[in-house]
Amino acid sequence: MEYVYGALLLHKLGQPVTAESLTKVISAAGAEVDEAKVKTLIASLEGVDIGAELENASAVAAAPAAGGAGGDAGAAEADKAEEKKEEKAEESAAGLGALFG
C-alpha cells in the first residue's frame, strides 16, 4: 500500500511518478523497496491520468442518495447515473488489481 501512497504523494506534489522517484519516496519513508512492486505499479499507471481518476473516485464517493421531488422516475435515473459512475471507477481500477492480488 505504501507504493500507491508514494505515487499519490508524488502526483500531489506535481512530480513525475517514475520508478526512480517512487523508489526514493519509499526508501525515504524507511521502508524496504521491492523493485518488482515498483515496476508493477509504474506499469499499471502507464497512460493513466491520476488527477482524473481521483476526481472520478471522489464523484462516486460523494454521489447523493436518490430520492426527493423527482419521484420514482428521478430515482431510476439517478440509479442509472450512479451505476455508470461505478462502472467507470471499476474499469479505471482494473489495472491496479494486480497489485493487491
Biopython code that builds the backbone (N, CA, C, O; Angstrom):
import numpy as np
from Bio.PDB.StructureBuilder import StructureBuilder

atoms = [
    (1, "MET", "N", (0.816, -1.188, 0.000)),
    (1, "MET", "CA", (0.000, 0.000, 0.000)),
    (1, "MET", "C", (0.863, 1.257, 0.000)),
    (1, "MET", "O", (0.455, 2.297, -0.517)),
    (2, "GLU", "N", (2.046, 1.158, 0.576)),
    (2, "GLU", "CA", (2.923, 2.327, 0.623)),
    (2, "GLU", "C", (3.351, 2.770, -0.767)),
    (2, "GLU", "O", (3.685, 3.938, -0.966)),
    (3, "TYR", "N", (3.347, 1.859, -1.725)),
    (3, "TYR", "CA", (3.725, 2.207, -3.091)),
    (3, "TYR", "C", (2.652, 3.101, -3.727)),
    (3, "TYR", "O", (2.972, 4.072, -4.413)),
    (4, "VAL", "N", (1.400, 2.768, -3.496)),
    (4, "VAL", "CA", (0.301, 3.584, -4.006)),
    (4, "VAL", "C", (0.321, 4.948, -3.328)),
    (4, "VAL", "O", (0.152, 5.975, -3.986)),
    (5, "TYR", "N", (0.529, 4.960, -2.007)),
    (5, "TYR", "CA", (0.611, 6.235, -1.292)),
    (5, "TYR", "C", (1.766, 7.078, -1.821)),
    (5, "TYR", "O", (1.630, 8.292, -1.976)),
    (6, "GLY", "N", (2.885, 6.452, -2.095)),
    (6, "GLY", "CA", (4.034, 7.166, -2.639)),
    (6, "GLY", "C", (3.721, 7.783, -3.992)),
    (6, "GLY", "O", (4.098, 8.922, -4.266)),
    (7, "ALA", "N", (3.025, 7.022, -4.842)),
    (7, "ALA", "CA", (2.640, 7.541, -6.154)),
    (7, "ALA", "C", (1.676, 8.712, -6.009)),
    (7, "ALA", "O", (1.785, 9.705, -6.729)),
    (8, "LEU", "N", (0.739, 8.595, -5.085)),
    (8, "LEU", "CA", (-0.207, 9.692, -4.853)),
    (8, "LEU", "C", (0.502, 10.932, -4.315)),
    (8, "LEU", "O", (0.168, 12.054, -4.695)),
    (9, "LEU", "N", (1.464, 10.734, -3.444)),
    (9, "LEU", "CA", (2.230, 11.851, -2.902)),
    (9, "LEU", "C", (3.008, 12.554, -4.010)),
    (9, "LEU", "O", (3.000, 13.783, -4.091)),
    (10, "LEU", "N", (3.675, 11.791, -4.855)),
    (10, "LEU", "CA", (4.407, 12.380, -5.971)),
    (10, "LEU", "C", (3.467, 13.165, -6.884)),
    (10, "LEU", "O", (3.794, 14.270, -7.317)),
    (11, "HIS", "N", (2.306, 12.594, -7.173)),
    (11, "HIS", "CA", (1.324, 13.287, -8.015)),
    (11, "HIS", "C", (0.876, 14.592, -7.363)),
    (11, "HIS", "O", (0.818, 15.631, -8.020)),
    (12, "LYS", "N", (0.565, 14.536, -6.085)),
    (12, "LYS", "CA", (0.096, 15.718, -5.353)),
    (12, "LYS", "C", (1.136, 16.835, -5.381)),
    (12, "LYS", "O", (0.786, 18.013, -5.442)),
    (13, "LEU", "N", (2.402, 16.467, -5.336)),
    (13, "LEU", "CA", (3.486, 17.447, -5.336)),
    (13, "LEU", "C", (3.877, 17.894, -6.743)),
    (13, "LEU", "O", (4.766, 18.729, -6.911)),
    (14, "GLY", "N", (3.209, 17.335, -7.753)),
    (14, "GLY", "CA", (3.496, 17.721, -9.130)),
    (14, "GLY", "C", (4.762, 17.097, -9.691)),
    (14, "GLY", "O", (5.293, 17.563, -10.699)),
    (15, "GLN", "N", (5.240, 16.062, -9.056)),
    (15, "GLN", "CA", (6.450, 15.362, -9.502)),
    (15, "GLN", "C", (6.062, 14.201, -10.414)),
    (15, "GLN", "O", (4.974, 13.643, -10.271)),
    (16, "PRO", "N", (6.931, 13.833, -11.340)),
    (16, "PRO", "CA", (6.630, 12.682, -12.197)),
    (16, "PRO", "C", (6.664, 11.385, -11.390)),
    (16, "PRO", "O", (7.533, 11.183, -10.541)),
    (17, "VAL", "N", (5.713, 10.527, -11.673)),
    (17, "VAL", "CA", (5.660, 9.229, -10.983)),
    (17, "VAL", "C", (6.468, 8.247, -11.824)),
    (17, "VAL", "O", (5.957, 7.624, -12.754)),
    (18, "THR", "N", (7.738, 8.130, -11.469)),
    (18, "THR", "CA", (8.653, 7.228, -12.170)),
    (18, "THR", "C", (9.171, 6.199, -11.176)),
    (18, "THR", "O", (9.014, 6.353, -9.965)),
    (19, "ALA", "N", (9.783, 5.161, -11.695)),
    (19, "ALA", "CA", (10.353, 4.125, -10.827)),
    (19, "ALA", "C", (11.407, 4.732, -9.905)),
    (19, "ALA", "O", (11.471, 4.397, -8.722)),
    (20, "GLU", "N", (12.222, 5.616, -10.443)),
    (20, "GLU", "CA", (13.276, 6.231, -9.640)),
    (20, "GLU", "C", (12.705, 7.110, -8.518)),
    (20, "GLU", "O", (13.139, 7.014, -7.370)),
    (21, "SER", "N", (11.740, 7.960, -8.852)),
    (21, "SER", "CA", (11.185, 8.849, -7.834)),
    (21, "SER", "C", (10.388, 8.078, -6.790)),
    (21, "SER", "O", (10.431, 8.413, -5.606)),
    (22, "LEU", "N", (9.661, 7.046, -7.218)),
    (22, "LEU", "CA", (8.895, 6.242, -6.275)),
    (22, "LEU", "C", (9.824, 5.473, -5.338)),
    (22, "LEU", "O", (9.545, 5.353, -4.145)),
    (23, "THR", "N", (10.922, 4.955, -5.873)),
    (23, "THR", "CA", (11.909, 4.256, -5.049)),
    (23, "THR", "C", (12.480, 5.191, -3.989)),
    (23, "THR", "O", (12.657, 4.794, -2.837)),
    (24, "LYS", "N", (12.768, 6.429, -4.378)),
    (24, "LYS", "CA", (13.292, 7.405, -3.424)),
    (24, "LYS", "C", (12.291, 7.698, -2.313)),
    (24, "LYS", "O", (12.668, 7.785, -1.145)),
    (25, "VAL", "N", (11.020, 7.849, -2.671)),
    (25, "VAL", "CA", (9.988, 8.146, -1.669)),
    (25, "VAL", "C", (9.843, 6.989, -0.688)),
    (25, "VAL", "O", (9.779, 7.202, 0.523)),
    (26, "ILE", "N", (9.792, 5.770, -1.208)),
    (26, "ILE", "CA", (9.617, 4.592, -0.350)),
    (26, "ILE", "C", (10.805, 4.432, 0.587)),
    (26, "ILE", "O", (10.626, 4.187, 1.780)),
    (27, "SER", "N", (12.005, 4.567, 0.061)),
    (27, "SER", "CA", (13.187, 4.404, 0.916)),
    (27, "SER", "C", (13.305, 5.556, 1.914)),
    (27, "SER", "O", (13.753, 5.345, 3.042)),
    (28, "ALA", "N", (12.910, 6.772, 1.518)),
    (28, "ALA", "CA", (12.950, 7.912, 2.436)),
    (28, "ALA", "C", (11.970, 7.728, 3.594)),
    (28, "ALA", "O", (12.172, 8.275, 4.678)),
    (29, "ALA", "N", (10.922, 6.964, 3.362)),
    (29, "ALA", "CA", (9.935, 6.692, 4.410)),
    (29, "ALA", "C", (10.425, 5.606, 5.365)),
    (29, "ALA", "O", (9.788, 5.331, 6.382)),
    (30, "GLY", "N", (11.556, 4.992, 5.034)),
    (30, "GLY", "CA", (12.120, 3.980, 5.918)),
    (30, "GLY", "C", (11.698, 2.564, 5.603)),
    (30, "GLY", "O", (11.992, 1.645, 6.368)),
    (31, "ALA", "N", (11.012, 2.370, 4.490)),
    (31, "ALA", "CA", (10.576, 1.027, 4.117)),
    (31, "ALA", "C", (11.594, 0.402, 3.163)),
    (31, "ALA", "O", (12.316, 1.101, 2.451)),
    (32, "GLU", "N", (11.632, -0.922, 3.169)),
    (32, "GLU", "CA", (12.492, -1.637, 2.229)),
    (32, "GLU", "C", (11.794, -1.669, 0.876)),
    (32, "GLU", "O", (10.619, -2.025, 0.787)),
    (33, "VAL", "N", (12.514, -1.297, -0.175)),
    (33, "VAL", "CA", (11.930, -1.180, -1.507)),
    (33, "VAL", "C", (11.931, -2.536, -2.209)),
    (33, "VAL", "O", (12.957, -3.213, -2.284)),
    (34, "ASP", "N", (10.772, -2.915, -2.717)),
    (34, "ASP", "CA", (10.625, -4.117, -3.535)),
    (34, "ASP", "C", (10.523, -3.640, -4.983)),
    (34, "ASP", "O", (9.490, -3.117, -5.401)),
    (35, "GLU", "N", (11.595, -3.823, -5.736)),
    (35, "GLU", "CA", (11.657, -3.317, -7.103)),
    (35, "GLU", "C", (10.552, -3.891, -7.982)),
    (35, "GLU", "O", (10.070, -3.209, -8.886)),
    (36, "ALA", "N", (10.147, -5.124, -7.733)),
    (36, "ALA", "CA", (9.079, -5.738, -8.527)),
    (36, "ALA", "C", (7.766, -4.989, -8.329)),
    (36, "ALA", "O", (7.015, -4.778, -9.281)),
    (37, "LYS", "N", (7.492, -4.589, -7.089)),
    (37, "LYS", "CA", (6.263, -3.834, -6.821)),
    (37, "LYS", "C", (6.325, -2.448, -7.452)),
    (37, "LYS", "O", (5.324, -1.946, -7.961)),
    (38, "VAL", "N", (7.485, -1.843, -7.417)),
    (38, "VAL", "CA", (7.656, -0.527, -8.037)),
    (38, "VAL", "C", (7.383, -0.633, -9.537)),
    (38, "VAL", "O", (6.626, 0.165, -10.089)),
    (39, "LYS", "N", (7.993, -1.607, -10.187)),
    (39, "LYS", "CA", (7.829, -1.782, -11.629)),
    (39, "LYS", "C", (6.377, -2.103, -11.981)),
    (39, "LYS", "O", (5.857, -1.607, -12.981)),
    (40, "THR", "N", (5.723, -2.928, -11.166)),
    (40, "THR", "CA", (4.326, -3.284, -11.418)),
    (40, "THR", "C", (3.428, -2.066, -11.317)),
    (40, "THR", "O", (2.555, -1.862, -12.160)),
    (41, "LEU", "N", (3.636, -1.261, -10.298)),
    (41, "LEU", "CA", (2.804, -0.070, -10.124)),
    (41, "LEU", "C", (3.035, 0.917, -11.265)),
    (41, "LEU", "O", (2.078, 1.457, -11.821)),
    (42, "ILE", "N", (4.279, 1.152, -11.612)),
    (42, "ILE", "CA", (4.585, 2.082, -12.701)),
    (42, "ILE", "C", (3.960, 1.585, -14.003)),
    (42, "ILE", "O", (3.412, 2.382, -14.764)),
    (43, "ALA", "N", (4.032, 0.297, -14.266)),
    (43, "ALA", "CA", (3.413, -0.269, -15.478)),
    (43, "ALA", "C", (1.895, -0.120, -15.434)),
    (43, "ALA", "O", (1.269, 0.145, -16.461)),
    (44, "SER", "N", (1.299, -0.288, -14.253)),
    (44, "SER", "CA", (-0.152, -0.163, -14.115)),
    (44, "SER", "C", (-0.623, 1.270, -14.316)),
    (44, "SER", "O", (-1.752, 1.504, -14.748)),
    (45, "LEU", "N", (0.231, 2.214, -14.008)),
    (45, "LEU", "CA", (-0.140, 3.625, -14.139)),
    (45, "LEU", "C", (0.164, 4.196, -15.518)),
    (45, "LEU", "O", (-0.141, 5.357, -15.789)),
    (46, "GLU", "N", (0.762, 3.391, -16.388)),
    (46, "GLU", "CA", (1.098, 3.846, -17.733)),
    (46, "GLU", "C", (-0.166, 4.311, -18.463)),
    (46, "GLU", "O", (-1.107, 3.537, -18.640)),
    (47, "GLY", "N", (-0.178, 5.561, -18.879)),
    (47, "GLY", "CA", (-1.324, 6.104, -19.618)),
    (47, "GLY", "C", (-2.502, 6.506, -18.753)),
    (47, "GLY", "O", (-3.544, 6.890, -19.284)),
    (48, "VAL", "N", (-2.369, 6.429, -17.434)),
    (48, "VAL", "CA", (-3.464, 6.774, -16.525)),
    (48, "VAL", "C", (-3.316, 8.227, -16.092)),
    (48, "VAL", "O", (-2.240, 8.650, -15.667)),
    (49, "ASP", "N", (-4.408, 8.991, -16.202)),
    (49, "ASP", "CA", (-4.433, 10.359, -15.700)),
    (49, "ASP", "C", (-4.856, 10.283, -14.233)),
    (49, "ASP", "O", (-6.041, 10.163, -13.925)),
    (50, "ILE", "N", (-3.886, 10.353, -13.345)),
    (50, "ILE", "CA", (-4.153, 10.174, -11.914)),
    (50, "ILE", "C", (-5.141, 11.221, -11.414)),
    (50, "ILE", "O", (-6.039, 10.900, -10.636)),
    (51, "GLY", "N", (-4.986, 12.459, -11.848)),
    (51, "GLY", "CA", (-5.895, 13.523, -11.422)),
    (51, "GLY", "C", (-7.339, 13.232, -11.800)),
    (51, "GLY", "O", (-8.246, 13.418, -10.988)),
    (52, "ALA", "N", (-7.556, 12.775, -13.029)),
    (52, "ALA", "CA", (-8.912, 12.448, -13.482)),
    (52, "ALA", "C", (-9.475, 11.267, -12.706)),
    (52, "ALA", "O", (-10.661, 11.247, -12.377)),
    (53, "GLU", "N", (-8.638, 10.290, -12.414)),
    (53, "GLU", "CA", (-9.102, 9.123, -11.664)),
    (53, "GLU", "C", (-9.477, 9.505, -10.227)),
    (53, "GLU", "O", (-10.444, 8.983, -9.673)),
    (54, "LEU", "N", (-8.719, 10.404, -9.638)),
    (54, "LEU", "CA", (-9.048, 10.861, -8.290)),
    (54, "LEU", "C", (-10.364, 11.634, -8.283)),
    (54, "LEU", "O", (-11.167, 11.484, -7.362)),
    (55, "GLU", "N", (-10.590, 12.461, -9.305)),
    (55, "GLU", "CA", (-11.856, 13.180, -9.417)),
    (55, "GLU", "C", (-13.012, 12.205, -9.574)),
    (55, "GLU", "O", (-14.057, 12.363, -8.943)),
    (56, "ASN", "N", (-12.821, 11.197, -10.418)),
    (56, "ASN", "CA", (-13.856, 10.194, -10.647)),
    (56, "ASN", "C", (-14.171, 9.445, -9.356)),
    (56, "ASN", "O", (-15.338, 9.194, -9.051)),
    (57, "ALA", "N", (-13.146, 9.090, -8.603)),
    (57, "ALA", "CA", (-13.354, 8.381, -7.338)),
    (57, "ALA", "C", (-14.069, 9.275, -6.339)),
    (57, "ALA", "O", (-14.917, 8.798, -5.584)),
    (58, "SER", "N", (-13.747, 10.556, -6.319)),
    (58, "SER", "CA", (-14.410, 11.497, -5.418)),
    (58, "SER", "C", (-15.876, 11.672, -5.793)),
    (58, "SER", "O", (-16.740, 11.759, -4.920)),
    (59, "ALA", "N", (-16.155, 11.724, -7.098)),
    (59, "ALA", "CA", (-17.528, 11.889, -7.565)),
    (59, "ALA", "C", (-18.378, 10.685, -7.182)),
    (59, "ALA", "O", (-19.538, 10.838, -6.798)),
    (60, "VAL", "N", (-17.811, 9.499, -7.285)),
    (60, "VAL", "CA", (-18.559, 8.289, -6.931)),
    (60, "VAL", "C", (-18.819, 8.257, -5.431)),
    (60, "VAL", "O", (-19.914, 7.900, -4.997)),
    (61, "ALA", "N", (-17.817, 8.629, -4.639)),
    (61, "ALA", "CA", (-17.969, 8.600, -3.193)),
    (61, "ALA", "C", (-18.943, 9.662, -2.698)),
    (61, "ALA", "O", (-19.612, 9.467, -1.684)),
    (62, "ALA", "N", (-19.027, 10.788, -3.411)),
    (62, "ALA", "CA", (-19.873, 11.884, -2.963)),
    (62, "ALA", "C", (-21.247, 11.883, -3.626)),
    (62, "ALA", "O", (-22.011, 12.830, -3.434)),
    (63, "ALA", "N", (-21.583, 10.866, -4.389)),
    (63, "ALA", "CA", (-22.881, 10.826, -5.069)),
    (63, "ALA", "C", (-24.009, 10.852, -4.052)),
    (63, "ALA", "O", (-24.023, 10.049, -3.119)),
    (64, "PRO", "N", (-24.960, 11.771, -4.226)),
    (64, "PRO", "CA", (-26.065, 11.873, -3.270)),
    (64, "PRO", "C", (-27.020, 10.697, -3.395)),
    (64, "PRO", "O", (-27.106, 10.054, -4.441)),
    (65, "ALA", "N", (-27.722, 10.435, -2.331)),
    (65, "ALA", "CA", (-28.711, 9.351, -2.335)),
    (65, "ALA", "C", (-29.870, 9.742, -3.237)),
    (65, "ALA", "O", (-30.240, 10.914, -3.299)),
    (66, "ALA", "N", (-30.448, 8.768, -3.937)),
    (66, "ALA", "CA", (-31.584, 9.029, -4.820)),
    (66, "ALA", "C", (-32.815, 9.341, -3.992)),
    (66, "ALA", "O", (-32.963, 8.868, -2.865)),
    (67, "GLY", "N", (-33.687, 10.136, -4.564)),
    (67, "GLY", "CA", (-34.931, 10.468, -3.865)),
    (67, "GLY", "C", (-35.269, 11.918, -4.053)),
    (67, "GLY", "O", (-34.605, 12.621, -4.815)),
    (68, "GLY", "N", (-36.288, 12.375, -3.373)),
    (68, "GLY", "CA", (-36.654, 13.784, -3.438)),
    (68, "GLY", "C", (-37.840, 14.014, -4.332)),
    (68, "GLY", "O", (-38.695, 13.141, -4.475)),
    (69, "ALA", "N", (-37.904, 15.212, -4.952)),
    (69, "ALA", "CA", (-39.061, 15.651, -5.721)),
    (69, "ALA", "C", (-39.227, 14.904, -7.033)),
    (69, "ALA", "O", (-40.315, 14.943, -7.606)),
    (70, "GLY", "N", (-38.227, 14.243, -7.525)),
    (70, "GLY", "CA", (-38.297, 13.574, -8.826)),
    (70, "GLY", "C", (-39.147, 12.330, -8.829)),
    (70, "GLY", "O", (-39.478, 11.833, -9.906)),
    (71, "GLY", "N", (-39.513, 11.807, -7.698)),
    (71, "GLY", "CA", (-40.318, 10.596, -7.650)),
    (71, "GLY", "C", (-39.554, 9.390, -8.129)),
    (71, "GLY", "O", (-38.323, 9.378, -8.117)),
    (72, "ASP", "N", (-40.298, 8.348, -8.562)),
    (72, "ASP", "CA", (-39.678, 7.109, -8.997)),
    (72, "ASP", "C", (-38.842, 7.280, -10.257)),
    (72, "ASP", "O", (-37.792, 6.652, -10.391)),
    (73, "ALA", "N", (-39.294, 8.122, -11.181)),
    (73, "ALA", "CA", (-38.545, 8.325, -12.424)),
    (73, "ALA", "C", (-37.193, 8.968, -12.115)),
    (73, "ALA", "O", (-36.175, 8.583, -12.691)),
    (74, "GLY", "N", (-37.181, 9.931, -11.223)),
    (74, "GLY", "CA", (-35.925, 10.590, -10.840)),
    (74, "GLY", "C", (-34.994, 9.636, -10.135)),
    (74, "GLY", "O", (-33.782, 9.671, -10.346)),
    (75, "ALA", "N", (-35.552, 8.785, -9.301)),
    (75, "ALA", "CA", (-34.733, 7.808, -8.580)),
    (75, "ALA", "C", (-34.122, 6.798, -9.547)),
    (75, "ALA", "O", (-32.960, 6.420, -9.400)),
    (76, "ALA", "N", (-34.899, 6.362, -10.529)),
    (76, "ALA", "CA", (-34.397, 5.401, -11.504)),
    (76, "ALA", "C", (-33.283, 6.020, -12.338)),
    (76, "ALA", "O", (-32.282, 5.368, -12.635)),
    (77, "GLU", "N", (-33.464, 7.280, -12.711)),
    (77, "GLU", "CA", (-32.438, 7.967, -13.497)),
    (77, "GLU", "C", (-31.165, 8.148, -12.683)),
    (77, "GLU", "O", (-30.062, 7.975, -13.203)),
    (78, "ALA", "N", (-31.312, 8.494, -11.410)),
    (78, "ALA", "CA", (-30.153, 8.658, -10.528)),
    (78, "ALA", "C", (-29.428, 7.330, -10.346)),
    (78, "ALA", "O", (-28.198, 7.297, -10.306)),
    (79, "ASP", "N", (-30.179, 6.232, -10.237)),
    (79, "ASP", "CA", (-29.571, 4.912, -10.102)),
    (79, "ASP", "C", (-28.738, 4.564, -11.335)),
    (79, "ASP", "O", (-27.641, 4.019, -11.218)),
    (80, "LYS", "N", (-29.274, 4.887, -12.532)),
    (80, "LYS", "CA", (-28.545, 4.603, -13.764)),
    (80, "LYS", "C", (-27.257, 5.410, -13.826)),
    (80, "LYS", "O", (-26.213, 4.892, -14.223)),
    (81, "ALA", "N", (-27.329, 6.677, -13.434)),
    (81, "ALA", "CA", (-26.142, 7.528, -13.455)),
    (81, "ALA", "C", (-25.098, 7.023, -12.473)),
    (81, "ALA", "O", (-23.904, 7.027, -12.769)),
    (82, "GLU", "N", (-25.552, 6.591, -11.307)),
    (82, "GLU", "CA", (-24.615, 6.073, -10.309)),
    (82, "GLU", "C", (-23.972, 4.782, -10.786)),
    (82, "GLU", "O", (-22.781, 4.567, -10.563)),
    (83, "GLU", "N", (-24.748, 3.913, -11.444)),
    (83, "GLU", "CA", (-24.200, 2.665, -11.967)),
    (83, "GLU", "C", (-23.115, 2.948, -13.003)),
    (83, "GLU", "O", (-22.082, 2.278, -13.022)),
    (84, "LYS", "N", (-23.347, 3.941, -13.867)),
    (84, "LYS", "CA", (-22.350, 4.286, -14.880)),
    (84, "LYS", "C", (-21.071, 4.776, -14.223)),
    (84, "LYS", "O", (-19.976, 4.417, -14.658)),
    (85, "LYS", "N", (-21.193, 5.596, -13.176)),
    (85, "LYS", "CA", (-20.014, 6.095, -12.476)),
    (85, "LYS", "C", (-19.253, 4.949, -11.821)),
    (85, "LYS", "O", (-18.023, 4.911, -11.861)),
    (86, "GLU", "N", (-19.990, 4.012, -11.215)),
    (86, "GLU", "CA", (-19.349, 2.870, -10.569)),
    (86, "GLU", "C", (-18.628, 2.002, -11.603)),
    (86, "GLU", "O", (-17.529, 1.512, -11.345)),
    (87, "GLU", "N", (-19.246, 1.812, -12.771)),
    (87, "GLU", "CA", (-18.614, 1.018, -13.828)),
    (87, "GLU", "C", (-17.320, 1.679, -14.285)),
    (87, "GLU", "O", (-16.315, 0.998, -14.493)),
    (88, "LYS", "N", (-17.336, 3.006, -14.445)),
    (88, "LYS", "CA", (-16.126, 3.719, -14.857)),
    (88, "LYS", "C", (-15.046, 3.575, -13.806)),
    (88, "LYS", "O", (-13.879, 3.380, -14.144)),
    (89, "ALA", "N", (-15.414, 3.669, -12.525)),
    (89, "ALA", "CA", (-14.433, 3.537, -11.445)),
    (89, "ALA", "C", (-13.837, 2.133, -11.434)),
    (89, "ALA", "O", (-12.634, 1.968, -11.231)),
    (90, "GLU", "N", (-14.675, 1.124, -11.651)),
    (90, "GLU", "CA", (-14.189, -0.257, -11.682)),
    (90, "GLU", "C", (-13.240, -0.470, -12.858)),
    (90, "GLU", "O", (-12.207, -1.124, -12.711)),
    (91, "GLU", "N", (-13.585, 0.079, -14.027)),
    (91, "GLU", "CA", (-12.723, -0.061, -15.192)),
    (91, "GLU", "C", (-11.389, 0.635, -14.971)),
    (91, "GLU", "O", (-10.340, 0.128, -15.367)),
    (92, "SER", "N", (-11.437, 1.804, -14.331)),
    (92, "SER", "CA", (-10.221, 2.570, -14.091)),
    (92, "SER", "C", (-9.281, 1.834, -13.154)),
    (92, "SER", "O", (-8.063, 1.877, -13.327)),
    (93, "ALA", "N", (-9.844, 1.162, -12.168)),
    (93, "ALA", "CA", (-9.034, 0.481, -11.177)),
    (93, "ALA", "C", (-8.633, -0.929, -11.596)),
    (93, "ALA", "O", (-7.872, -1.587, -10.886)),
    (94, "ALA", "N", (-9.129, -1.401, -12.730)),
    (94, "ALA", "CA", (-8.850, -2.773, -13.158)),
    (94, "ALA", "C", (-7.354, -3.031, -13.290)),
    (94, "ALA", "O", (-6.885, -4.108, -12.922)),
    (95, "GLY", "N", (-6.616, -2.092, -13.795)),
    (95, "GLY", "CA", (-5.176, -2.282, -13.955)),
    (95, "GLY", "C", (-4.425, -2.348, -12.647)),
    (95, "GLY", "O", (-3.343, -2.931, -12.580)),
    (96, "LEU", "N", (-4.988, -1.754, -11.596)),
    (96, "LEU", "CA", (-4.325, -1.754, -10.299)),
    (96, "LEU", "C", (-4.617, -3.022, -9.496)),
    (96, "LEU", "O", (-3.975, -3.266, -8.475)),
    (97, "GLY", "N", (-5.572, -3.827, -9.942)),
    (97, "GLY", "CA", (-5.941, -5.033, -9.219)),
    (97, "GLY", "C", (-4.801, -6.010, -9.040)),
    (97, "GLY", "O", (-4.772, -6.757, -8.062)),
    (98, "ALA", "N", (-3.873, -6.015, -9.959)),
    (98, "ALA", "CA", (-2.741, -6.937, -9.888)),
    (98, "ALA", "C", (-1.858, -6.646, -8.679)),
    (98, "ALA", "O", (-1.155, -7.535, -8.196)),
    (99, "LEU", "N", (-1.888, -5.429, -8.195)),
    (99, "LEU", "CA", (-1.044, -5.076, -7.051)),
    (99, "LEU", "C", (-1.540, -5.669, -5.745)),
    (99, "LEU", "O", (-0.762, -5.870, -4.812)),
    (100, "PHE", "N", (-2.820, -5.946, -5.678)),
    (100, "PHE", "CA", (-3.404, -6.391, -4.419)),
    (100, "PHE", "C", (-3.789, -7.852, -4.427)),
    (100, "PHE", "O", (-4.405, -8.324, -3.472)),
    (101, "GLY", "N", (-3.449, -8.580, -5.467)),
    (101, "GLY", "CA", (-3.854, -9.974, -5.598)),
    (101, "GLY", "C", (-2.959, -10.948, -4.933)),
    (101, "GLY", "O", (-3.210, -12.152, -4.984)),
]
sb = StructureBuilder()
sb.init_structure("model")
sb.init_model(0)
sb.init_chain("A")
sb.init_seg("    ")
for serial, (resi, resn, name, xyz) in enumerate(atoms, 1):
    if name == "N":
        sb.init_residue(resn, " ", resi, " ")
    sb.init_atom(name, np.array(xyz, "f"), 0.0, 1.0, " ", f" {name:<3s}", serial, name[0])
structure = sb.get_structure()
